[in-house]
Amino acid sequence: MMATHAHRLDPDALKRATGLLVGLLLLWPLLVLSQFQPAALFEARNLMAMANFLKGFVPPEMSADFLGRTVTATIETLAIATAGVALAFLIAAPLALAMTRALSIARIGPGPGRHLSDVLHAIARVLLVSLRGVPELVWALVFVRALGLGAAAGVLALAITYGGMLAKVYAEILESCDAEPARVLLQAGSRRTLALLYGLLPNAAQEMVSYTVYRWECAVRASVVMGFVGAGGLGQLMDQAMKMLNGGEAATILIVFILLVLLADAISAGLRRQLS
C-alpha cells in the first residue's frame, strides 16, 4: 500500500513548488514597484466613475452621417494595415532568407564563404533588433512630423516595425522545419531561393501564412492606436469622439473594431484550410 502511494507521488513536485515560490517572491517586488492595486477598482468612488463613463456608450451612434464617416475610416484603417503588412513582408522576406542558417550554402561544408555568411547573419540580426526594437507608435510620431497627418505615416510605421517582427518569426519557423530537403538541394548545386521554395516552404507555408494573417490583425489594432497621434483611420475618429466625450460614437467604433477582428479570424481560418 505504501509502495503504491509513493508511486503516485509526483517526483518533481518539490522542484515545481520551489520554482513557483521563487517566481512569486520575484514577482511581488515588481507588482509593488508598478503600484498594482486591483482592490482600487472595487472602491465605491471608482465603480461610480466607471459606471458613469460606460453609461455614455449606450446606445451606439447610428446616424447616417456618422456611419458614413465610420465606413470611410474603416476602409482607411484596412488600407493602412494591409499596405503596412505588404511592405513589411517585402522587408521581412530577404531578411528571413539571410537569417535562416538552414539555407546557408557555407554550412553544408567547410568553404571560403563561411565567415562571410556568419558576418551577413550577424548584420541581419542587428538590423532585425533595430527594426522591431522601436514600437510602431514611436515611428508613427516620427513620420507624422516628417510627412504630416495622414495614412502614409501609419503605413511606414507598420512596415518598419512589423518587417522586423515578420523576419524574425519567419526565420524561426524555417529553422524549425526539417532542413534535410533544403540541404540536399544545396549540395546538388541549387540556389538558395529554390532550396527555400522546394525544401522548406512546403512544410512551413501554413504556419507562416497563419502568423502573417495574425500580424495583419495586429496591424489593424495598431493602426487604430496610431490614429490617436494623427495617422488616420478609425483611431483618429475615436480620438475625436473621446475628446468630445461622445460615448455613443466611441461604442459604434468599438463594434466595428470587433467586427474587423472577427473578419481577420475568418480569413486566417480560411487560408489554413486551403493550405492544409
C-alpha positions, 0 to 999 in steps of 0.5 A: 500500500505504501509502495503504491502511494509513493508511486503516485507521488509526483517526483518533481513536485518539490522542484515545481513548488520551489520554482513557483515560490521563487517566481512569486517572491520575484514577482511581488517586488515588481507588482509593488514597484508598478503600484498594482492595486486591483482592490482600487477598482472595487472602491465605491468612488471608482465603480461610480466613475466607471459606471458613469463613463460606460453609461455614455456608450449606450446606445451606439451612434447610428446616424447616417452621417456618422456611419458614413464617416465610420465606413470611410475610416474603416476602409482607411484603417484596412488600407493602412494595415494591409499596405503596412503588412505588404511592405513589411513582408517585402522587408521581412522576406530577404531578411528571413532568407539571410537569417535562416542558417538552414539555407546557408550554402557555407554550412553544408561544408567547410568553404571560403564563404563561411565567415562571410555568411556568419558576418551577413547573419550577424548584420541581419540580426542587428538590423532585425533588433533595430527594426522591431526594437522601436514600437510602431507608435514611436515611428508613427510620431516620427513620420507624422512630423516628417510627412504630416497627418495622414495614412502614409505615416501609419503605413511606414510605421507598420512596415518598419516595425512589423518587417522586423517582427515578420523576419524574425518569426519567419526565420524561426519557423524555417529553422524549425522545419526539417532542413534535410530537403533544403540541404540536399538541394544545396549540395546538388548545386541549387540556389538558395531561393529554390532550396527555400521554395522546394525544401522548406516552404512546403512544410512551413507555408501554413504556419507562416501564412497563419502568423502573417494573417495574425500580424495583419490583425495586429496591424489593424489594432495598431493602426487604430492606436496610431490614429490617436497621434494623427495617422488616420483611420478609425483611431483618429475618429475615436480620438475625436469622439473621446475628446468630445466625450461622445460615448455613443460614437466611441461604442459604434467604433468599438463594434466595428473594431470587433467586427474587423477582428472577427473578419481577420479570424475568418480569413486566417481560418480560411487560408489554413484550410486551403493550405492544409 
